[in-house]
Amino acid sequence: MCEPDNDTEESLLSRIKCRPAQPTDILQCLRLEKSWNPSATKNDLQYRQHHAAPFFRCTVLEGDDDEDIIVGFICGIRIDEFRDQDSQKAIAHRPLGTILMIRSMVVAEEHRREGLGTHMLTDYLEFVCGDSLKHPVSEVAIVAKQDYFNFFLTSGFSIMRPLTLINGKDQQYLFQKSLEFKRKKNGRECYIVDSFAAKAGTGNPAGVVLLPEDSDEKVLSNWMQTVAAEFNLSETAFCWPRAASECSSSELHWNIRFYTPTVEVALCGHATLASAAVLYQILPNSSQSRIVFHALEDQLTMKLAKNADNNSLRQRKICMEFPAKPPIEITANKEKAIISKMMKEAFSCKLEPLYVGLSEIGDILVEVTRESFGNIGFENLNYSALLEWDGYSRGIIVCSANNTGTSDKKEGNSDFVSRFFGPKGMEHGNTESSRILFMIQRSFSVL
C-alpha cells in the first residue's frame, strides 16, 4: 500500500463511516473478498458475523439515495493461540480467547491507495481498545505477505516470524500488536528492557513502569522508590500520560521519573530509551509520532529512525533529542594537578588530560588521547584514589575521540570511546549522560 493523494484521501474519508456489519451486508462483503480471494465463501463470513459480531466492521460510502455502499470491511475471531496451519483453514471463534485474529481485511479495488485501509484499521483498533468489550483481548494478530510490511508496521504491528509454507503458497508472515496496556489502563504495567542490546541478555537493562494518567508523583514517590529497589537495576523509569489536550497526532506527551535503588535522579538516558521502546510497541498508531517525555527538569523527545535497516518495531532504532548542557572547563592549575594525580594513582598510568570539565550533574569529564585511553586496562585499578578530590558528586568520565581510522568487534565504527567510574568504586559500562556530555563538548553528531 502506498501513500494516497491528499486531496483524494480527504474527499473520500469525509464521505465514509465505519459501523458493525449486519447480516444483510454479507453478500456485498463476499463480492469484495472474492475479487482477490476466489476461494472465499459466504458460510465463512456468515459464521464470523453471527458468532463474532463485535469484530466484524464495515466501512460504508454514503450514497445519494441513502443506501450504504460497502467499500471495505475487517472481520476477525478470538482464538486461544495461533498455529501456522490455522492461517489456511476455517477455525472456531473462542468467545474468551485472548488473541483477536483478523481473518479478512478488504478494500474495494476502485478505492485502494486512497488512505482507506489506514482509516479502517485505525477505527478497528480503537474499537478493540475501547471499553465496550466485556472480556478484552490482549493482542491483535494478522497474517500477510511481504508486500504489506510497511502498512502494518506503521500501524503499530510487529513482525513476529515467517509462517511455515503450506502447499507451496507464497511466503506469509505473522504480525502482532500488543494491547496489554489498554487492557489494564487502570493498572501498572512493568517491563525490563535491554537498551543498546544486539541480542537478549546484553546491553544495559532498565525497568519501565507504566502508570495511569491521574497518577500523583508526590503521593507515589515512596512507592516508586520501593519498586525501584525491588527491581534493583541501575535505574527504573516511571511513566504516565499527560492530559489529552497536550497531545496531537504527531506528538504524544508523557511524564517520566527516574529512580535508582536508593534515590531519585533527574535524568537517565538508557531508561528513557527503554521507555520509548515500550510505548512505541504498545500504543496504537504511534510509530509516526514523536514521544515527548517531561522529566524533572527537561523535555526529552523521541522518534523512530527513518530508513531503518530492520522495520520491526522490536528492532527499529530510536532517535533521542536531549537538552544540550555543556560542561564547565576546569582551568585552575591546582585542581587540574589534583585530578591528574588522582587518575594516575587510580589507573597506574600517566594520562595527560587534553580537557577537564565538570558537568551540571556533578561528573568530571576527562578527555585523553586514544593511546592513553587504551593504557587504562581493567585489572588492579585503585578505585579509592578516585575519592581524593571532593569537587565532584557522581563520577568520572574518561573519553577519547576514536580517530584511529580502524574498528574492532567491541568498538565498531564508533566516533569515540568512554568509560565511567563511580565515586564508590564501581565502573558503569553504559552511561548515556557521559556520552552526551562528550558529544556536546566535542560537537559530535551521533545517532
N, C-alpha and C positions, 0 to 999 in steps of 0.2 A: 504494500500500500504506500502511495506517495503523498506528498503534501498537496492539499487541494488549492485551487484558486480561491483567494479570499472572498471575492465578490460572489462567486458561485456558491461557496460554502454558506455565507451569511444569508443569501436568498433562500437556499433550501432549508437550513436549520430554523429559520424564522417561521416556516410553514409546517413543521412536523411536531409530533408529540409521541411520547412513549407511554405505553399502558399495558396492563395484563392482557394476555391472549384469551380470547373467548373460543368456545367450541366452533362457532361459525367462521373463525379465522383460519381453520386448519387447511382448507383447500387452497387459499391464497398462499399460505406458508409453504405448502407442498410444492406448488408451481415454482416458487422461488428456489427452493432447495434442489429440485430436480434439474435446474438449469446448470448446476455444477456437480451434482451428485445424482446420477441417474438411478442409483440403487435405493434412494430414499423411499420410504413407504409411508402411507397415510396412517397405518397402525402405530408406527413408532411415535409420530407426532401426537396422535390422539392419546397414547399412553402417557406421554410426558405432560400434556395439558391436563389430563384427568388426575394423575397421581402426584405430579409435581407442579401444580398450577402456579404457585408463587414465583417459580423460577422460569416461567415461560413469558417473555415480554416482547410485545410487538412495537415497531416504530411505524407510525402511520402518517401519510401525507393528506392533509385536509383538502378535499376536492370541492369544486364549486357547487355540487349537488348534495353537499353534506354527507357524502359517502366516503368512508375511510378507505384509502388505498394503502395497503401494506407495502412498505418499501424495504423492510428489513425485520429480522427478529433474532432473538437469542433465547435458547432454551437449555436447561440443564437438569440434572438429577443429583440427589445426595447419595454418596457412597461411603463405605467404611474405610476402604483402602483402594489404591489404584494398582492394577496389574496390566502389563503390556497388552495381553490378549484382549482385554476389555475394550480397547480402543476400536476394535474391528467388529464388535458384535453388540447386540442389544443386551443391556443388563438392567437389573431391577432397581427401582428407586427405594432407598432406605430412609424413611422419614426422620430418623435420628442420626443419620450419617454426619460426620464432622467435615467431610470434603464435598464441596459443590463442584461437580464435573460438568463443564459446559459441553454439550453434545452437538449443538449446531449454532453457528453464528453466520448469518447470511445477509448480504446487502444486494438489493436489486441491481442487476448489471448496468442499467442506464444511470444509476446514481452512485456508482463506485468512484473512488478518488475525489469525493466531494466533502470529506470530513464526516460522513455519516457513520462509518464504523467506529470512529473515536467517540462520537456523541452517544451511540448506542451502548458501547462498553462502559463509558463513564456513568450513564444512567443506571446500568445493570449493577455495577459495583456499589454505587451509592445506595441502591435499594437493598442489596445484600448486607451492607454495613449498617443499615438503619436499625431502628428499634422494633420493627413490626414482626420480626420472626420470634416465635415463642422459644424455639431451640436454635440459636445462632450457629453458623458454620465457622470453622476456624481458618479455612483456606479455600481458594478457588483454583481449579486446575483446568487446563485445556491442552489438547494435542494439536499441533500444527506443523507445517513444513517450514523449511529454512527461509522461504520467501517472506514469511511473516515475522521474522526475528525482530526487526526494528519496531514494528507496530506493537507487539506485546511487551517488549522491553520498555518502550516509552510510556506504556500504560501501567508500569509498575510490577510486571511479572518478572520472574527469574527463570532462566533455562535450567532445568533440573538434570536432564540426561536425554540422550537419544534412545528411541524405543527399539526393541528387537524387531527386525524386519519380518513381516509375515507375508507369505505368498508372493515374494518379490516386489512388493509395493514400494513406492518412493519412501525415502527416509523421513521419519517424523520425529518430533521432539516433544517432551513433556514440559509444559510451562506451569508454574505455580505462583500464587500470590497469597501471602500470609495475611489474615485478617485478625490475628490474635489480639492486637492492641485494641481494635474496635470492639472485639467481643468482650473484652474486660476493661471497658473505658473508665470504669469507676474503680478499677483495681490498680495494682502496682506491678508492672512487668519488669523482670530483672534479666539481664544478659551479661555474659562475659565475652568480650570481643578482643581478638588479637590484632592490634593495629600494626601496620607495616609488615605483615606476615606473607611469606611466599608459600607457606603450607601450614597445615594445622599444627599447633603446638609451638609455633615460632612467633617472632615479633614481640610486641610489648602489650601485655594484657591490661585491660581496663574494665571495671564494672560499669554498667549502664542501667539506671533505674528510671522507668517512665512513671510519672505521677499524674493524677487528674488535674484538669485546668484550674480548679479552685484551690489548689494547694497553697498553704501559707508557710513560707520558708521559716518564719520566726517560730511558729508552732512546731514545725518538723525538724528544726536544726539538730536537736539532741537525737532524734530518731535517725536522721541521715548519718550522723556521726557514728551511731551504733551499727548501722548497716555497713558502713564503710569499714569498720573494724572487723565485722564478720567476714566480709569479702577478703580482707587482708591483702589487697593489691596495692600497688603504689598509689593509685588514685581511683576513685569511683565517682562517676558523674550522675547527677540527678537532674532530670529534665521534665518540664511540664509546659504545655502550650499556653501562649498568651492569648488575650482576647481576640475573637474572630475579626473584630473591627480593625486590628493591626495587620491582618494578613490579606493576601491577594492571590490571584492565580499564579503569580510569578515569585512571590516571597511568602515563606512560612516562618512565623516568629515564635521562638521557644525560649523560655528561661533555662539557664543551666548553672549548676553549682558543683564545685569540686571538693571532695574530701579525701584526705589520706586516712590511714587507720587512726590517726591521733589528732588531726587538726584540719580545718577548712583552709583551702588555698584559693587564690584569686583566679588562677589560670592553669590549665593543663592541656597541652597540645594533643597527646595521643588519646586522652579521654574524650576530647572534643571530636576528633576523627572517628572514634568508636561510636559516639552518639549519633553522628551524621549517618554513618553506615547503617545503623539500626533503623533510623527514621526513613531513610530512602527505601528500605526494603519493606516497611510495614505500612507507610502512609499511602493511601490511594492517589494515583496520578501525581506523584511528587517528583518524578525524575526530571521534569523540565523546570522545576522551581529551585530557587535559592532557599537555603535554610539559614536563617539569621538567629544565632544564639545570643541571648542577653546575659552576660556573665556579671560578676560583682562590679567590675569597673569598665568593661569593654563590650563591644559588639563584635561577634566573630561570624563571618559569612562563609557558607559552604556551597559548593555547586559541583555537580558531576562533570568530570573532564570530557571534552569533546574528542571525537575520533579516537576513542579508546581502543586498545588492541583487543580487548575482550569486552563484549557488550553485556555480559551477565551482571545484574545488579549486585551479585555477591562478589564480583571481582573488579568492577569498574573503579577507576581512580577518582579521588575526590580532591578538588582544589580548595584550599583553606586560605582565607584572607584574614590576617591578624594585624592588630594595630602596630605601627612602627614606633618603637621606643628605644632609640639608640642608647648604647652605654655611655657613661661619662668617663673620659680618659683619666687615668691616674698619672699625674705628671710629677708629683713630688718625688725627688730622688730618694729620700729616706724610705718612703713607703714602697717604691719600686724595688729598692735593695732588699727590704724585708721579704717581699713576695718572691723575689728571685732566690734568696737564700732558703726560704721555706720550701720551694719547689725542688731545689737541688737536693735538700735533705730527704724529701719525700720520695723522689724518683731516682735518686742515686745517679744523676747525670746533670750536666750543665745545659740549660735550655736557651738562655739568652733571648728573652721575650722581644718580639717585634712590636707588640702593642699590649697594654694592660688597661682594662677598663672595669667599671663597676655598673651592674645593671640595676634597674629600678627595684627588682625583687630581691636584690642582695647577693647576686652571683658575681664572682670575679671572672672576667673574660681575659684569657691569656692567649695571644696568637704567637706561634713559634714557627720555625722553618719546618719543612716536610721531613728533613733528615732528623731534626731534634725530636719531632713527634714520634718517629719510629724508634727512637732510643729509649723511650719511657719503659717499655716492657710491661709484663703483667705479674711478675714474681718479686717478692721481697720489697714491696712498697711500704714505706713508713707513713701510714695514714696520720699518726699522731702529730707529725710535723706540720700537717696542714692546718693545725689549730694555733700556730704561733702568732698569726696576725688576726686581730679581732675586728677588722674593718669590714667584714662581710658577714652575712647572716645565714646563707644557704649552702652554696657550693662553689667549686672551682671548675671552670670550663677551660679545657686545653684544646685549641683548634689549630688547624693548618690548612691553607689552600692546597688542594691536591693538583699541583701543577707539574706533576712528573710526566704527564703525557701518556701514562700507562694505566692499566686497570688490572685488578686481580679478582678472584672469586668473591672475596669478602667485601671489597670496597666498590667493585663495579666501576662504571664511568661516573664517579661522584665528583662534585665540584670542590668539596672539602671533606676533611675528616675531623672527628671530635671525640673527646672523652669527657665525662662529667664525674667529678669526685665530690661526694657529700661531706659535710663538716664532721660527721661522726664515724667516718671510716668505711663508707660504702660507695662503691662505684656503680653508677646507674648507666646501663648500656644505651638507653634511648631517651634522651631528654630533649623534647622538641623546643622548649624555650631557649636552650643553649644554641641550638641550630639556627633558630630565627634570629637570635641576637647577633650571631656571627654573620649571617646573611645581610642583616641591616648594616653592620659595621663595615663590611667589605662590599656592599651594594651588589650582592649576588641576586640573581633572579632564578629561583628554583621551584619546580613544581613538587 
